[in-house]
Amino acid sequence: MIYARFEWRGSVRYGRMRSAGGTRIEVLMGNPIEGDAALDGRAVDAGEVRMLAPLVPGKIVAVGRNYGDHIAETGMGAPVVPRLFFKPPSSVIGPAEPIVYPGQSRQVEHEAELAVVIGRTARKVSPEQALRHIFGYTCGNDVTARDIQKADGQPSWAKAFDTFCPLGPVIATGLDPTGLDVSCHVNGTLTQHANTSLMLMSVADLVAYISAAVTLEPGDVILTGTPAGVGPITPGDEVAVTIAGVGTLRNPVVSGSQ
């Protein structure tokens, strides 16, 4: 099933579609991630609504250096344990919303990632139990001010700016996270392409590792790392992140002075 969050007739609603790329949205009452949503009997065409980020995360846990080819292009070593950091919920934007290029940076880059949406509280779960706690998957873009990251030696601040966490366009349930193609295009040119089978730590292992220390709650998001090909974006660009079974998340880039 495919779930969306959208603005319609002056209110924010959740809905569901039968397939990725579907155009007819069945309107829901409540939030499906929290398990309290039911059909309200109405349906709307996707062209009649403004699509929003498919959820409002409680917390965003991001993973660095989780693809070998990305580690190679950075010149850094593979981490002994997962390299984790947090992005603030205030960094989230949805499809078609602009990524704002901040005046503090001269080197902003895209990072296409599979984003995991937690659906059941997870605390000290095993890898074998982990996937039962996932609601679904969406596209993520871990936008990074690379010059700031290099200057202070850690990722959190460089990745925390407002608009630096595009998510969407929908949440897809029932996918196998171990074999999904992930790609990124900038202005139509392919910059990243890989498969989640190449992740050093799988989705199940990441949920288990994180939940051993931090309780994961419904609506939390895990960004699972980016493959090789990260590169610069500038005002006027359009960044498109695509994940098989989910769809394509498109965001323009604008100047922070606008």
N, C-alpha and C positions, 0 to 999 in steps of 0.2 A: 504494500500500500504506500501511497505517496501523500505526505501531509504538507500543508502550506499555511502560512500566516499572512494575513493581508488586511488592508484597510478598505472598507466597503460601507457606503452610506454613512460616513462619519464615525464609524466604530471599527475597532480592531477585532478580527475574528480568525478562527482556525477553520480549516477545511481539509477535505481529502479528495484525492484523485485516484483513478484506477491505474494509471501508468505515468512514468516520467514523460514529460512533454504533453500531457493531457491538457485539454482546454476547458473542461467542465469541472467545476469545483463544487462538491457537496458541502454545504455549510454545517459546521459543528457548533454545539453548545458546550462550552468548557474547553479545557486544554488537554489534548490527547496524550501529551507526555506525562501528565499527572494521572492519567487513567480515568478522568471524569467526563469525557466527551461523548456526546450522543448526537446523532443526526437531528437537525431541527426541521427537516422536511423541505428545505429550499436548496436550490442550486444556482450558481452564477457562472457566467463565462469569464475565463481568466483575463480576457481583454477589458473587462469592465471594472477591475479592481487594481489597487496598487499593491504589488507584492512587497512584503517586508522580510527582514531577517526571519527565518522560520521558527526562531525561539528567542527568548530573552534569557541568556545563561545566568546561572547563579555564580559559577566560577569557570574559568577557562584554564586548563592545564595544558601546556604546550611542551613538545618534545623536540630537542635538538639533536642533530647528527644521527638520524635513524635510517639513513640510506648510505650505503658504502660509496656510491658515486658522488654524492654531495660532500661527504667527508674528504674524498680525494680532491675535489675542486677547491675546497677551502684550505687545503694543506695542513689541516689539523688531524690529530689522532682520533681513533675510535674511542668512545667513552667506555669505561669499565662497567659503569652502571648507567641507566638512562639519565640523560641531561635534561632536567625539568626546569620550567619556569612558568610564571603566571602572566596572563594578559588580563587587563581589567575588563569587565563587562561594558564599560563606557567606550571601548574601542570597537564595538560591534556595529556594523552597518549591513544592510541587505542588498539584494540585487538592484542594479541601476543607480544606487547611491554612490556619490563621489568619494574616492580616496583623496584626502586633502594632503598635499605635499607641504610639510611644515617648513617654516622659515628657518628653523634651527638646523636643518639637514641639507646636505648637498649630494647625498647618495641614498636614495630610497629604492628598495628592491622588492620584487614580488617573490612569494614562496607558496606554490600550490600544494595543498595538503588534503588528505582525507580527514574529516572532522567526525568524531564519534559523539553521539548524543546519549547520555545516560538516561535510563528509564526507570530503574529500580535502585534503591539505596544499596550501595556496595561498600562494605567494610570488611577488610581482610578476606576477600574472596580468592579462591584458587583460580589458576588459568582455565581449568576445566569448567568452572562455574561462571566465568566472567561474561561470556556472551549473553547469558540469560539476563544480565543487568543492563543491556544496551537496548535503547528504544529504536535507534536507527542511525543513519549516516547522511552527511551533507558535505558540500564543498566548502573548503576554507582557504583563506589567503592570509598567511602570516606576514603581513607587510612589515618591513624592517628598515629603519634608518641605519644603514650599514656603517656609515662613518661614525655615528654616535656609539654603536656597538663596539667598534674597534677602539674608540677612544677610552671607554671605561672598562672594557674587558669582560662585560657580562651582557646578556641579552635583554633583560626585562625592560629597562627604560627605553631602549631603542625600538621596542616592539609594542609599547604601551600607548602610543599617541591615539587620540581620537581618530576614528575611521580606519585604524590599522588592523581590523579583524573582520573583513567581509565574510559573511556566511550565507549559504543558500544555494539555489533558489528555493529548494524544498528539502524535506527530510524523507529519505527512502527507507522503508523497513524491509526485513527479510533478505538482505544482501549477505553474501559471503565476503567478509572483509579481507580475506587472504589472497584474493586474486582480482582486484579492481584496477583498471587502468586509470592513471591520474595524468592530466596534461594541463599545460598553460600556453595560451597564445597572447602576445602583445601586438595589438594592431593587426591581427590576423596571421602573424608569424609565430610558428611553433617555437617555444623556448624551453619547455620541460615536457618530458614524457617518460613514464615509468609505470611499474605495476607494484601494488602493495605487497606482492609476494617477495619483493626485494627488501622489505623493511627488516632491520636488524632485530628489532623486538616487535612481535606481532601485537595486534590489537588486544587479544586476550591476555598476553603477558603484561602489556602496559596497564590494563585495568587492574590486574592482580598486584602489580608492583606499586601503583599509586594508592590503591585502596588499603594497602598494608599500613600506610601512614596517614592518609587523608581520606575521610569519608566522602565518597562520591554520591551525590544526590540527584534525583530526577531534574533534568534540565541543565546539568553540568555538561561541559564540552571538553573533549580531549582532542587537541591538534596533534597528529601522529608523526609529524616530521615531513620534510620536503626532499625530493630527489634533486639530482644535478640540474643545472641550467638556470639557477636563480640569476636575476639580472636587473638592470636599472629600469625604472619607470619614471616618466616625466609628465608634467601637465600637458594635457591634450591627448595622452595615450588612452587606450581602452585595454583592460586586462580581463581575460576570460579563462576561468578555471573550470575544467570539465572532469567529471568522474563518472565512469560507466555505471549506469543504473540510477544515477541521481539527476544528471543534466549539466547545464553550464551556468556558472555564476559570472555575470559581466558587471564590471565597474569602471567608470571613467576616472581619470586622474585630473585633479584641478589644483591650481596654485592656492597656497594658504593665504595669499594676499587678496584673494577674491572675496 
